[in-house]
Amino acid sequence: MGIHTIKMPDIGEGIAEVELVAWHVKVGDVVAEDQILADVMTDKATVEIPSPVAGTVLALGGKVGQVMAVGAEVIRIEVAGSGNLKSASAAPAAKAAPVATASAVVEIAAPPPSAPAPVKPSTAPAPGLVHARAPGDKPIASPAVRRRAWEMGIELQFVPGSGTASRILQQDLEAYAAQAGQKQVASQSDQRYAQRHAEEAIPVIGLRRKIAQKMQDSKRRIPHFTYVEEVDMTELETLRARLNAKFGQQRGRLTVLPFLMRAMVLAVREFPQINARYDDDAAIVTRYEAVHLGIATQTEGGLMVPVLRHTETRDLWACAAEVSRLSEAARSGKATREELAGSTMTITSLGALGGIVSTPVINHPEVAIVGVNRMVERPMIRGGMVVARQMMNLSSSFDHRVVDGMHGAEFVQLLRGYLESPATLFVE
């Protein structure tokens, strides 16, 4: 028997280090050739590391959340034969394909396809098993699972997890509730007023760490100012309803977003300093004629910003279709690196949760972001009469180093004019 070491491959694009975000094996596991061992992340790209050999895991090279250099030892596997331990130091790191997708999963340094890895049996506990974690061993679960556990009155500390690294899944909650019985669940629900003392330390790793770093960098480097204006959307909503009634079946239904995107395309022609990126290290502002709009999108893993390129060339339905495609790609983890880079401005919207006012954070190195708040029907005075109107606020932030306050306000007022008189969106 010998020992085979696997080192962190060169992912390309000048990347020198990556973050270890998940292990799919543990010491003692028997792995098959081509089986996925771990996930690492660089930028917003999650990349799988497969095993080029079959054998038994002897040691893991790092902990989840650890930053590892390219060429660092990832794992040791006991294999039949001599292994590669003696020559590992002299062998160059495996060269990976330079393709990595944000939040998508891409295989690197993979050997030719072979027999698929055996499917591991479920590790769900047998019915009736009482499961309690050791002190300091915190349960791992997604926000959706935690919310569901709260609704069911279940303490996650006592739920066995069947996912990777004992992560608690939805089916684990259902199994726990079934074996505990309705009486136990009801009993737990009755404790909602009892004192609670549990604490949970959640490491900020992976995509969440990248988001945190990006937001911190944006707020640290950019002196934001936010300008809020209300917009009467009544006429636009009437037009949108007519277009959807006439063309919705054939061309797809329109939301407010494509109209706002068209308004932004027209408005930046008069305010080119807003469709720009600022390299503050080189003290250079680059203005763009092309409008590449970033669409802030909430995913299960966190906030991502896919980019709708050349918005200036698209009509309402083309914008709507591309926004739908990009959002779905981001949420499903299939957005490519190219689809997540190169925006010149960003739109952010919380939809029905949009509130009255927000203070959106600029997507560095851009200099502006337009935020869409919730649309509500409100009484307004028009011609001395109180009438019901569809009102919506725009909350927009600007980089005060590049955009003067007056110009930011004038830009938003121009957007307002286009939206309140939607026919002007189509007159040039």
C-alpha positions, 0 to 999 in steps of 0.5 A: 500500500502507498500514500497518494497526496492531492494538492490544490490545483492551479485554477488559472486566471492568476489565482494564488489562493482559494477558500475551502468551503466544504468537505464531502469526505472524512478520515476513514472514508473509502473513496472511488476514482473521480469522486468529489472530495471537497469544494473550494471558492475563489471570487464567487466561483465554487469549484469541485476537487475530484479524486484521481485515485481510489482508496481510503482517506488518511488525512484532510489538509484543512478546515472549512473556512480556511484559505489555502494556497495553490499547491498546498496539500488538500488530502492524503489517500491510502492507495494500492501500489506505491502512491506518489508521496515521495514525488509529490513535492517535485510534481507540478500542481495539476493545471485546471481548466480556466473555467469557473462559474459563480456559485456554479460548480465546475470540476477541476483537474479531473481525470478521464471519466470512469465508473461513477462513485458508489452512492453512500447510504443515508445516514438518517437516524433510526426511528426512536433514536435520541440524538443530542450533540456534544457541548459546543457542537452546533447544528448546521442548517440553512436559513430555510430549515431554521425557519421551518424548525421554528415554525414546527417548534423543534430545537435543532440541537436534538435533530440528527442531520443527514447532509454533508458534515451532518447538515440538517435537511428538510427531510431530517425535520420531517423524520424527527417530527414523525418519530417524536409524534404530535404530542412531543411537537405540541409539547415543544410548541408550548415552550415558546415562552420559556427562557432560551439560552442557546447561542450559535456561532456561525462562521462567515465562509464561502459566498457569504464571506465574499459578499461581506468583503465586497460590501465592506470594501464598497462602504469603506472606499465610496462616499455614498449619498442617497437621493429618494424621490417618489414617482407616480406610476399610474400611467405606466401601470395602465400601459403595462396592463394593456401590453400584457393583455395584448402581448403577454401570451405571445411575448411574455409578461412585463414587470416594472423593471424593463420600463425602468431599465429603458428609462436608465438607458435614455437618462445616462445619455444626458448624464454619462458620468453616472454610467461609469466605473471609478478606479480610485487607485489610478484616479481614472473614471471610465465612462461607457456608452454601452449600458451593462446593467447589474441586476441584484438577485437574492439567491439561497447562498446570498446576493449575486449580481448577474449582468444584462449586457448592452441594455441599450439594444433591447426592447421591453420584452427582450429586457424582461426575458434576459432578466428572467434568464439571468436571475434563474441562472444565478439562483440555480448556480449556473451563471457563468463568470462572464455573466457576473462581471462587467456591469456599469450600473446596478438596479436593486429591488426587493419587490413587494418587500421594498419598503418606503425608503432604502439606502442601497450600497454601490457595487464597487467600482461602479458609481451609481445604483438605483433602488426600487421600493414597493408600489402602493396605492395612495390618495394624492391631490390632482387638480384640487381633487383627492384621487387614488394613484399608484406611487413608488419611491426610487432610492438611488445612491451615488459616489460623491467623488464622481457624481455631484449631488445636483447631478444625481438629483437631476438624473433621478428627476429625469427617470421620474419624468420618463416613468410618469410619462411612459410614452416618452420612453419610445420617442427619440 
